[in-house]
Amino acid sequence: MVSFIIWMVVFCVSSAISITLVGDRNLISGNLLNPENMLKLIFNWKFMTAMLFAVFSRLSFIMINNSLLKIPRLALASTSITTFATSISLIFVLAANYYFLGERLNPHQLIGAGVVLLGIVLMTK
């Protein structure tokens, strides 16, 4: 269970970093269908860093699933549980966007975050 929790944190943090870096409005504004603008995006350090974190996020997803396979009572539904459990990364993304991009959370988002956390607790009990 410890490795599951560690890989969950790694997944959540790497996903949040990836999404927050690509969420920079200066990076994604403008006409991205223009080839010149698309090349500027692709070779931007924020975009390249975000893609590295996205790959790391996918690898940690595999490790989460692998760690669940080692828990007998969760092994038969490991992929399903992993899919639901990684929903917690949305809370990390909301928090990162709040702190780094200045986006504000509304009551619906806070309630949704609570529902996700409750669901994770119920799924892993």
N, C-alpha and C positions, 0 to 999 in steps of 0.2 A: 504494500500500500504506500510505503514511503516513496518508492521510485515513481509510482503513479502521480503522487502529489508534486514531486520535483519536476517531472516532465510536463505536468499541467502548468506549473508556473513558467517554465521555459517557453511552452507554447503560447501562453497568454502574453508574456512580455514581448516575444519576438513578433507575434501578430500585431500587437499594439504599436510597436516601433515601425513596422512595415507600413501599416495603414496610416499612421500619423505622418510619416515622412512623405507619403504620396498625397496626403490630404492638404498639403500646403497650397493655398489658393494661388500664390504666385507661380507655382509649378504647373498647375493644371488648368489655369485660365487661358483663354485665347482659342484660336482655331487649331485643334490638334489633328484635324484631317489634312492640314497643310504639311507636306513632307518635311519642309525645313523646321517647322515647329515640332514635329514628331521626333526628328533627329535631336533637336535641342533637349527634348524631354528624355529621350533614351540615354543620352550621354551626360545628363545632369547627375551630380554626385548623390543627391538625395534619392533620385529614382534608382540608381544602381545599388545604393545601400539598402533601400527598401526591398529590392528584388532579392538581395542576399538574405535578408531577414525573412522574406517570404519562403525561400527554399528551406531555411532552417526551421521555420514554422511547420512545414510539411514533414520534415524529418522527425521533429519532435512529436507530431501526430502519430507517426508510425511507432515511436518509442512508447507513447502513452498506451497504444493498442497492445504492444508487446508486453508491457508491464501488467496490463489487465489479464492477459492470457495466463499469467503465472498465479492468479488468484482463482482457485477452483470455482467458487460460487459466482464469479463474474465472467469466467472464461467463455462460456457458451454465447454470451451476448456482448463480447468485448468491443466489437466494431460499433454496435449501436450505442453502447454506453460511452465510448470515446466520442462519437458524434454529438451526443447530448452534452457531455462534460465539457467539450471544447466551446460550447456556447458561453461559458463563463468568460471567454476571451473578449466577448462583446462589452463586458463591464470594464475590462482593462482599456479597451479602445475608447469607450466613453470618457473614462477618467483621463487618459492621455490627451484626447482631443480637447477636453476642458482645460487642462493645464498648459498644453503647448500650442494649441491653435485658437484658444480663447472661445471655444464653443460652449454654450450654456446648456445645462441639463434642465429638462422640464419635469414636472411631477410624473408624467406618463413614463418617461425613461427611468426614473427612480423606482417606480412600481415594477416596471418590466425587469429591472436589474434584480429586484427582490424575488420576483417569481422565478427567474433563472437560477438564482442561488438556492432557493427552496427546492426546485426540481433536481438540482445536482445532489443535494443532501439526500433527497428521497431515493434517487436512482442508485446511490452507492451504499445505502443501508441494507 
